[in-house]
């Protein structure tokens, strides 16, 4: 499914296919991504970052600012998490991290 950034999928669904094609040529459209599950490999609370092991076995960087929720934002080794992945200039990075 595709959606326009900031407009939501319902608006985009109601457009004709010719209008969608025209918009696709001019507006940034991104694919909706399903959240991933993983396990915290390690996290250094003093430095505010660590790594999450994805279900496919690869590791992804996580920064404390990506952790959702109130209070002190830290993760524990072995803890299960759900997250999205975004590409940064340094590679994949976990965002919207939610503790299981």
Backbone bond lengths (Angstrom), bond angles and torsions (degrees), N, CA, C in turn:
res aa  C-N    CA-C-N  psi(-1)  N-CA   C-N-CA  omega(-1)  CA-C   N-CA-C  phi
1 X - - - 1.452 - - 1.527 108.26 -
2 X 1.284 117.04 144.22 1.454 122.60 178.32 1.517 109.80 -115.42
3 X 1.308 117.20 152.39 1.458 120.20 174.10 1.514 109.56 -147.76
4 X 1.302 114.61 152.55 1.457 120.24 178.00 1.510 108.95 -79.63
5 X 1.298 116.93 132.99 1.462 120.58 177.58 1.516 109.63 -56.35
6 X 1.327 117.30 121.99 1.452 121.45 175.82 1.514 114.95 85.44
7 X 1.328 118.54 -6.58 1.458 119.49 -177.47 1.521 113.18 -111.79
8 X 1.306 119.61 -23.60 1.447 122.20 179.57 1.517 112.19 88.27
9 X 1.336 115.35 156.45 1.456 120.88 -174.69 1.519 113.21 -72.65
10 X 1.327 119.29 -28.96 1.460 120.81 -177.50 1.517 112.10 -62.82
11 X 1.300 118.04 -40.59 1.465 121.38 178.72 1.522 109.55 -63.86
12 X 1.310 116.77 -45.01 1.460 120.95 -177.03 1.524 111.33 -65.65
13 X 1.335 118.06 -37.91 1.463 121.97 -179.55 1.522 111.80 -61.86
14 X 1.323 117.46 -32.20 1.461 121.13 -175.68 1.528 113.50 -81.00
15 X 1.290 118.54 -6.70 1.459 121.36 -178.87 1.526 111.01 -81.84
16 X 1.322 116.84 150.31 1.465 120.93 176.43 1.525 109.16 -69.23
17 X 1.326 115.84 159.23 1.467 119.19 -178.44 1.525 111.91 -63.90
18 X 1.336 117.47 -34.60 1.468 118.92 178.75 1.528 111.18 -68.25
19 X 1.335 116.74 -36.83 1.464 120.61 177.37 1.527 110.20 -67.53
20 X 1.338 116.39 -40.96 1.463 120.33 178.03 1.528 110.52 -59.71
21 X 1.336 116.58 -42.78 1.460 119.88 -179.57 1.522 110.73 -63.80
22 X 1.317 116.86 -42.59 1.461 120.27 178.73 1.526 110.84 -62.78
23 X 1.335 116.46 -42.77 1.465 120.63 -179.71 1.525 110.49 -66.94
24 X 1.323 116.03 -38.12 1.460 120.24 -179.71 1.531 110.90 -59.17
25 X 1.319 116.27 -32.52 1.457 120.34 -179.99 1.523 113.00 -72.10
26 X 1.343 117.85 -20.32 1.466 120.80 -173.15 1.524 115.14 -120.34
27 X 1.329 118.34 -26.28 1.461 120.91 -175.28 1.519 110.66 -111.47
28 X 1.335 117.23 146.14 1.466 119.15 177.05 1.521 110.14 -71.37
29 X 1.308 116.33 124.29 1.458 122.24 177.94 1.519 106.29 -121.94
30 X 1.320 116.32 134.30 1.458 118.22 179.73 1.518 110.26 -124.07
31 X 1.324 115.44 157.46 1.433 121.23 179.26 1.523 109.66 -81.31
32 X 1.332 116.25 141.77 1.455 120.73 176.30 1.527 107.76 -71.56
33 X 1.312 117.34 136.64 1.455 121.93 -175.60 1.521 109.46 -115.64
34 X 1.337 116.05 135.62 1.455 120.50 175.95 1.520 108.94 -80.62
35 X 1.321 115.93 144.45 1.462 119.83 179.81 1.522 109.86 -69.47
36 X 1.321 114.85 149.24 1.459 121.97 178.92 1.522 109.89 -101.85
37 X 1.332 114.54 160.15 1.465 121.15 173.74 1.519 107.57 -114.10
38 X 1.324 115.84 147.56 1.452 120.02 178.91 1.511 111.17 -161.68
39 X 1.328 114.94 -176.26 1.461 122.70 -178.93 1.522 108.52 -128.16
40 X 1.321 116.20 136.66 1.463 120.63 179.86 1.527 108.60 -66.46
41 X 1.324 116.50 120.13 1.465 122.17 178.04 1.519 108.97 -77.72
42 X 1.316 115.93 -51.30 1.470 122.65 172.40 1.514 108.30 -162.14
43 X 1.333 114.97 155.17 1.461 121.24 178.43 1.518 108.21 -148.99
44 X 1.329 117.03 124.48 1.457 122.67 178.74 1.527 107.85 -97.92
45 X 1.330 116.46 105.09 1.467 121.10 -176.91 1.529 112.09 -64.06
46 X 1.330 117.52 -32.22 1.473 120.28 179.59 1.525 111.88 -67.92
47 X 1.326 116.01 -39.29 1.468 120.31 179.80 1.529 112.25 -88.46
48 X 1.335 116.52 -20.63 1.461 120.72 176.12 1.512 115.85 81.62
49 X 1.327 116.93 23.80 1.459 118.52 177.55 1.522 111.08 -152.06
50 X 1.330 115.13 168.18 1.450 121.45 178.46 1.515 110.19 -174.12
51 X 1.331 115.54 -156.66 1.459 120.71 -178.95 1.522 110.80 -136.52
52 X 1.329 114.48 146.49 1.459 123.22 175.93 1.522 106.79 -114.00
53 X 1.340 116.92 135.18 1.458 121.03 174.18 1.520 108.10 -90.14
54 X 1.326 115.26 122.28 1.458 121.45 -179.96 1.524 109.95 -77.16
55 X 1.342 115.95 167.62 1.459 120.13 -179.65 1.525 112.29 -62.79
56 X 1.340 117.87 -25.78 1.469 120.57 178.91 1.532 112.19 -83.04
57 X 1.345 117.06 0.55 1.462 121.70 177.80 1.515 115.01 94.64
58 X 1.316 117.97 -11.94 1.467 120.33 178.50 1.525 110.01 -80.81
59 X 1.318 116.11 159.22 1.463 121.68 -179.55 1.517 110.33 -104.51
60 X 1.324 115.59 148.67 1.455 121.77 177.71 1.528 108.43 -132.81
61 X 1.316 116.24 137.75 1.462 123.35 -179.99 1.528 110.07 -67.48
62 X 1.335 116.54 143.63 1.467 121.22 174.37 1.527 109.07 -135.54
63 X 1.330 116.47 133.66 1.461 123.65 176.75 1.523 107.81 -108.03
64 X 1.329 117.63 147.82 1.466 120.83 -176.75 1.528 112.30 -56.14
65 X 1.320 117.92 -30.63 1.467 120.77 -178.10 1.528 112.52 -67.63
66 X 1.344 117.75 -14.66 1.463 121.80 179.22 1.523 112.44 -86.40
67 X 1.343 117.50 -9.18 1.463 121.98 -177.70 1.523 109.40 -79.98
68 X 1.332 115.94 125.32 1.459 122.00 -179.36 1.530 110.04 -84.04
69 X 1.327 116.46 153.81 1.459 121.46 176.96 1.510 112.09 113.72
70 X 1.311 114.52 170.40 1.459 121.68 -179.49 1.525 110.62 -91.97
71 X 1.301 115.37 165.07 1.455 120.99 175.32 1.515 113.53 83.86
72 X 1.333 115.02 -163.01 1.463 122.62 -177.08 1.523 109.70 -67.36
73 X 1.301 117.66 125.44 1.462 122.16 -174.24 1.519 110.47 -96.96
74 X 1.317 114.54 97.91 1.454 121.29 178.85 1.517 108.79 -143.23
75 X 1.317 116.53 164.31 1.458 122.79 177.64 1.518 108.49 -128.95
76 X 1.325 116.11 153.72 1.460 121.66 179.58 1.526 109.74 -109.53
77 X 1.319 116.70 142.25 1.458 121.70 176.97 1.526 109.89 -54.76
78 X 1.330 117.13 132.84 1.458 122.23 179.32 1.519 114.53 86.53
79 X 1.318 117.63 -7.39 1.463 122.25 -178.94 1.530 110.17 -71.83
80 X 1.330 116.35 138.36 1.454 121.24 175.74 1.520 110.38 -79.66
81 X 1.327 116.64 142.34 1.461 122.11 179.61 1.528 110.01 -142.43
82 X 1.323 114.73 156.94 1.459 123.42 172.62 1.520 106.16 -118.44
83 X 1.336 117.82 141.00 1.463 119.70 -173.23 1.524 111.03 -161.68
84 X 1.326 115.34 163.66 1.461 123.57 169.76 1.521 106.95 -102.38
85 X 1.319 116.87 161.27 1.465 121.40 177.27 1.521 108.97 -122.54
86 X 1.317 115.74 131.94 1.462 122.33 174.44 1.521 108.28 -122.59
87 X 1.306 116.03 147.35 1.459 120.46 175.96 1.527 109.04 -83.92
88 X 1.314 116.21 128.65 1.463 121.14 174.48 1.527 107.53 -112.34
89 X 1.303 117.02 178.43 1.462 119.81 178.54 1.525 112.22 -66.63
90 X 1.330 116.72 -13.70 1.472 121.44 179.24 1.526 112.57 -107.18
91 X 1.328 117.95 5.96 1.457 121.29 179.92 1.516 111.42 117.17
92 X 1.344 117.20 -168.72 1.460 120.35 -177.54 1.523 111.96 -66.75
93 X 1.327 115.33 142.85 1.461 121.72 -179.53 1.522 108.71 -137.61
94 X 1.333 116.87 134.94 1.462 121.72 177.22 1.523 109.64 -74.42
95 X 1.329 116.48 136.80 1.461 122.98 175.43 1.522 107.85 -134.42
96 X 1.326 116.63 162.92 1.475 121.84 179.94 1.530 111.15 52.92
97 X 1.318 116.68 46.75 1.463 122.48 -176.22 1.526 109.83 -77.53
98 X 1.339 115.55 125.89 1.463 122.24 179.33 1.521 107.92 -122.12
99 X 1.326 116.20 128.94 1.464 120.94 177.87 1.521 109.23 -71.66
100 X 1.374 116.02 137.45 1.472 120.84 177.50 1.508 110.82 -76.38
